[in-house]
Amino acid sequence: MLVVRPTRLTDLPALERLAGSAAPRLTNLPAHRDRLEERITRSLRAFGAEVDVPGDEHYTFVLEDTERKEVVGTATIRALAGYNEAYYTYRQETLIHASQQLNVRREVQTLALSHEVSDASLLCALSLDPRYKGTNAESLLRRARLMFIAQYPERFADILAMAFPGYLDDAGESPFWNSVGRHFFARDYDEINYFAGVRSKSFIAEVMPQFPLYLAMLTPQARASIGREHPAHEPALEEMLAEGFLRSRHVDLFDAGPVIKGDRSRLETFRHAAWHPVRIRPEHALPDAELAMIANQQQQDFRCTVARYALSPTGQLMLSQEHAEALGVEEGRAVLAAPLNLAGSEIDPGYDEGEL
C-alpha cells in the first residue's frame, strides 16, 4: 500500500537518493545532505506549529510503500513562494514600438524580471522513484498536497503555483540558459542550478539584468524553449491542467520552464472533496467503485492513500481494515475523499485571466 505522510528525520537517506535520481535535477531539491536535513527539520516545525496566515512554512511529504517499508517519493509545499526573499521569474510581455513618421508599428515580445509569484503557495520539489512512474503513485504524491491544503486553508495562499523543469536538448543543455544566463554568470546550467538550490537566491537580483530581454535577440533554440516543459514532465503538466491550473505568463528564470497557477477554489480536488464517516468492512465485502484519495484529519500525523470510493446508502465511506489502519482512523471518524481520476475534466489551454 502507498501512503503519503509528513517526512521525518529517518527519511534523510531516502531523500538523498530521490534528490540524486530526479530527472532533470531540481533546483528546489538539491542532492545536498545538510540542506535536506534542514528541509526535514523545517517541515517538522511547520507541521507542529499553530498557523493563522501563510508565512515561511515548508511542508515536506514522502510517499511510503508500506509493504516494502521504503520511502519512494517526496514532494513539498512552500506556504509562500517568496516569504524571506523574492521568488523570481521571467514574465512574458508585449511591447508596442511605433513611429507615425515611418508608418511603422511593431509588437515585440519581451521577458521582464518579476517576483509576482512570490505571494502564491508553491507546490514543488517532487521526485518519484522510477519504479513507480506511470502508476497511481504519481497522482497520489502530486495531489495529496491539495488534500492537505483543503483541510488547512488558512495556512496557504488562495493562489497555488507550480514551476515545471524546462526543455533541455539532447546533450542535456538548456538552450535558454546558454542564450541568456550564461552571459551573466559564466557557469554551466547544471552548476548554477545546484548553486541556487544549496544557497540563497539573492544573487539573481544582484546579477541578472533588470531591463526587459527582447526575444528577437535570443537564439531560435532559446525562443522555442520558452514555456516548454521537459519531456519527462509532460504527463504531470497535463494532469495539473486537468486539475484546473492554468498556464501563466511566467517562466523559470534559468531554463524558461512553464509556471502554472490556479485559484484553489476552481481546482477539481477542492470542488469535489467531501467528508465521510468511516465504516470498516472486510476487503472482500467492499463494493466495486472508482478510486479516490482518502485523507485523515490529523495535522502532524497526516496520511493520504488511494482506496475505492465506496459509499453506504447513508453516506459512510466503506474502508478495509488495512486502509483504516494505514490512515490511523477508527470506525465513525471522518475522512476527506476526492476522486483520483481526472480523465473527465476538460483541460483549459489558455492563460490565467489575471495574466492577460
C-alpha positions in Angstrom: 0.0 0.0 0.0 1.1 3.5 -0.8 0.7 6.3 1.8 1.7 10.0 1.8 2.8 11.3 5.1 4.9 14.2 6.6 8.6 13.5 6.4 10.8 12.6 9.4 14.5 12.6 10.2 14.8 8.9 9.4 13.8 9.7 5.8 17.1 11.6 5.2 18.8 8.7 3.2 15.7 8.3 1.1 15.5 12.0 0.3 19.2 12.0 -0.7 18.5 9.1 -3.1 15.4 10.8 -4.5 17.2 14.1 -5.0 20.1 12.4 -6.8 17.8 10.5 -9.1 15.5 13.4 -10.1 15.5 13.8 -13.9 16.3 16.5 -14.6 17.9 17.7 -11.4 15.6 20.0 -9.4 16.7 23.4 -8.1 14.4 23.1 -5.1 15.5 19.5 -4.2 19.4 19.6 -4.2 21.3 16.4 -3.5 23.0 18.0 -0.5 22.7 16.2 2.8 22.9 19.3 5.0 20.2 21.1 3.0 17.9 18.1 3.0 18.3 17.6 6.8 17.5 21.3 7.2 14.4 20.7 5.0 13.2 17.9 7.2 13.7 19.9 10.4 11.9 22.9 8.9 9.0 20.7 7.8 8.6 19.1 11.3 8.5 22.6 12.7 5.8 23.7 10.2 3.6 20.7 10.8 3.7 21.2 14.5 3.1 25.0 14.5 -0.1 26.9 15.1 -0.6 28.9 11.9 -3.2 31.5 11.1 -1.8 33.0 7.9 0.8 31.6 5.4 4.4 32.5 6.1 7.8 30.8 5.9 6.5 27.3 6.4 7.7 24.5 4.2 5.7 21.2 4.4 7.6 18.2 3.0 5.8 15.0 2.4 7.0 11.5 1.5 5.4 8.6 -0.3 5.9 5.3 1.5 5.4 1.8 0.2 4.2 0.2 3.4 4.8 -3.4 2.1 8.4 -2.7 1.2 8.8 -0.3 4.2 10.5 2.1 1.8 10.2 5.8 1.0 9.7 6.1 -2.8 8.8 9.7 -3.4 8.8 13.2 -1.9 7.0 16.5 -2.6 6.8 19.9 -0.8 4.5 22.9 -0.3 6.0 26.3 0.3 3.3 28.3 2.1 4.6 31.5 0.4 6.9 31.1 -2.6 8.8 34.3 -1.7 8.4 34.9 2.0 12.0 35.7 3.0 13.4 36.5 -0.4 11.6 37.2 -3.7 10.7 34.3 -5.9 11.9 35.5 -9.3 10.6 34.5 -12.7 10.5 36.0 -16.2 7.1 37.4 -17.2 6.3 37.3 -20.9 5.2 40.7 -22.1 4.5 42.5 -25.4 5.8 46.0 -26.1 4.5 48.2 -28.9 7.1 50.1 -31.0 5.5 52.6 -33.3 6.5 55.6 -35.5 4.0 57.8 -37.2 6.7 59.3 -39.4 7.8 56.0 -40.7 4.3 54.4 -40.6 5.7 51.5 -38.6 4.0 49.6 -35.8 5.6 46.5 -34.4 4.7 44.2 -31.5 7.8 43.0 -29.8 7.9 40.1 -27.3 10.0 40.5 -24.2 10.8 38.9 -20.9 10.8 41.0 -17.8 12.2 40.1 -14.4 9.3 39.6 -12.0 8.6 38.5 -8.4 4.8 38.4 -8.7 4.6 34.7 -7.9 6.1 35.4 -4.5 2.6 35.7 -3.0 1.4 32.3 -4.2 1.8 29.0 -2.4 4.2 26.8 -4.3 3.9 23.1 -5.0 7.5 22.0 -5.6 10.4 19.6 -5.1 8.6 16.4 -6.3 10.7 13.3 -7.1 9.4 9.8 -7.5 11.3 6.5 -7.7 11.4 5.5 -11.4 9.8 2.1 -10.5 6.6 3.9 -9.7 6.3 6.0 -12.8 3.1 5.5 -14.7 1.2 4.2 -11.7 -1.3 5.8 -9.3 1.7 6.7 -7.1 2.3 9.8 -9.3 -1.1 11.3 -8.9 -1.3 10.4 -5.2 2.1 12.1 -4.4 1.3 15.1 -6.6 -2.2 15.8 -5.4 -2.1 14.6 -1.8 -0.7 18.0 -1.1 -4.0 19.5 -2.3 -5.8 17.3 0.2 -3.7 18.8 3.0 -4.3 22.4 1.8 -8.1 21.7 1.6 -8.1 20.8 5.3 -5.9 23.7 6.4 -6.7 26.6 4.0 -5.6 29.3 6.5 -2.0 28.0 6.1 -1.8 28.7 2.4 -2.5 31.4 -0.2 -5.6 31.5 -2.4 -3.4 31.1 -5.5 -1.3 28.0 -5.9 1.6 27.8 -8.3 3.9 25.1 -9.8 7.1 25.5 -11.8 8.0 22.7 -14.2 11.5 21.9 -15.4 12.2 23.4 -18.8 13.3 21.9 -22.1 16.9 20.5 -22.4 18.4 19.4 -25.7 19.9 16.0 -26.5 23.2 17.0 -24.8 21.4 17.9 -21.6 21.9 21.6 -22.2 19.4 24.4 -21.7 19.1 26.5 -24.9 17.6 29.3 -22.8 20.4 29.3 -20.3 23.0 29.2 -22.9 21.4 32.2 -24.7 20.7 34.3 -21.5 22.0 33.3 -18.1 25.5 32.1 -19.2 26.4 35.7 -20.3 25.9 37.0 -16.8 27.1 34.1 -14.7 29.7 32.4 -17.0 28.7 29.0 -15.5 27.0 25.9 -16.8 23.3 25.3 -16.3 23.8 22.3 -14.0 26.3 24.2 -11.9 24.1 27.3 -11.4 21.0 25.1 -10.8 22.8 23.3 -8.0 24.2 26.6 -6.6 20.7 28.0 -6.5 19.4 25.0 -4.6 22.0 25.0 -1.8 22.5 28.7 -1.3 20.4 31.9 -1.2 19.0 33.1 -4.5 19.7 36.7 -3.7 22.4 36.6 -6.4 19.6 36.5 -9.0 18.7 40.1 -8.4 22.3 41.1 -8.0 23.5 39.8 -11.3 20.6 39.2 -13.7 19.7 42.2 -16.0 16.9 44.4 -14.7 15.8 45.5 -18.1 13.4 43.5 -20.4 15.0 40.9 -22.7 13.9 41.2 -26.3 13.1 37.7 -27.6 14.2 38.6 -31.1 17.7 38.9 -29.9 17.8 35.4 -28.4 18.8 32.3 -30.4 16.0 30.5 -32.2 16.6 27.5 -29.9 16.2 29.7 -26.9 13.0 31.3 -28.1 11.5 27.8 -28.9 12.2 26.6 -25.4 10.3 29.4 -23.6 7.4 28.0 -21.7 8.2 24.4 -22.9 8.3 21.7 -20.2 10.9 18.9 -20.0 9.5 15.8 -21.9 9.7 13.8 -18.7 7.2 16.2 -17.0 4.6 16.3 -19.8 2.2 13.9 -18.1 2.5 15.9 -14.8 1.7 19.1 -16.5 -1.3 17.6 -18.4 -2.7 16.3 -15.1 -2.4 19.6 -13.3 -4.0 21.4 -16.2 -6.8 18.9 -15.9 -6.9 19.7 -12.2 -7.7 23.3 -13.1 -4.4 25.0 -13.1 -3.8 27.5 -16.0 -0.6 28.4 -17.8 0.6 31.8 -16.7 2.8 34.4 -18.4 5.7 33.4 -16.1 8.6 31.1 -16.9 11.5 29.9 -14.9 14.5 32.2 -14.7 17.1 29.6 -15.5 15.6 27.2 -18.2 12.3 29.1 -19.1 10.2 26.1 -18.0 6.4 26.9 -17.6 4.9 28.2 -14.4 1.2 27.4 -13.9 -1.1 29.0 -11.4 -4.5 28.1 -10.0 -7.2 29.6 -7.8 -7.7 26.8 -5.4 -11.5 27.3 -5.4 -11.5 26.3 -9.0 -9.4 23.1 -8.7 -11.1 19.8 -9.1 -9.8 18.3 -5.9 -11.2 21.2 -3.8 -14.5 21.2 -5.7 -15.2 17.5 -5.3 -13.6 16.7 -1.9 -16.2 15.6 0.7 -16.2 14.4 4.3 -17.5 11.0 5.1 -17.6 9.0 8.4 -15.7 5.7 8.1 -17.3 2.3 8.1 -14.9 -0.6 8.3 -15.8 -3.7 6.3 -13.8 -6.8 5.1 -11.9 -6.3 1.9 -14.0 -8.9 0.0 -17.2 -7.3 1.1 -16.4 -3.9 -0.3 -18.4 -3.0 -3.5 -16.6 -2.0 -6.6 -16.1 1.7 -7.1 -13.9 4.4 -8.6 -10.6 5.1 -6.9 -10.2 8.1 -4.6 -7.7 9.8 -2.5 -8.6 9.4 1.1 -7.0 11.5 3.8 -7.3 11.6 7.6 -7.8 14.9 9.5 -4.6 14.8 11.6 -2.3 17.7 11.1 1.0 16.3 12.3 0.1 12.7 11.5 -1.5 13.5 8.1 -2.0 10.4 6.0 -3.4 10.1 2.4 -3.8 6.9 0.4 -5.8 5.5 -2.5 -8.8 3.4 -1.9 -12.2 2.7 -3.6 -14.8 5.5 -3.2 -17.4 3.0 -1.9 -20.3 4.7 0.0 -23.0 3.1 2.0 -26.6 4.2 1.5 -26.2 6.5 4.5 -23.1 8.2 3.1 -20.5 6.3 5.1 -17.2 5.6 3.3 -16.5 1.9 3.5 -12.8 1.0 4.1 -11.0 -2.2 4.6 -9.3 -2.7 8.0 -5.9 -2.3 6.2 -6.8 1.1 4.8 -8.2 2.3 8.1 -5.0 1.3 9.9 -2.9 3.0 7.2 -4.9 6.2 7.7 -4.9 5.8 11.5 -8.7 6.1 11.7 -11.4 4.1 13.6 -14.9 3.4 12.6 -17.1 6.6 12.8 -14.2 9.0 12.3 -14.4 11.3 9.4 -12.1 11.3 6.4 -11.8 13.5 3.4 -12.2 11.9 0.0 -11.8 13.2 -3.6 -11.8 11.3 -6.9 -8.4 10.2 -8.1 -9.3 10.2 -11.8 -9.3 13.5 -13.6 -9.9 11.9 -17.0 -13.3 13.5 -17.4 -12.0 17.0 -16.7 -11.5 19.5 -19.5 -8.1 21.0 -20.0 -8.1 24.7 -20.5 -5.0 25.5 -22.5 -5.5 29.3 -22.1 -3.8 31.7 -19.7 -4.9 32.7 -16.3 -7.4 35.6 -16.7 -5.3 37.8 -14.4 -2.3 37.3 -16.7 -4.0 38.7 -19.8 
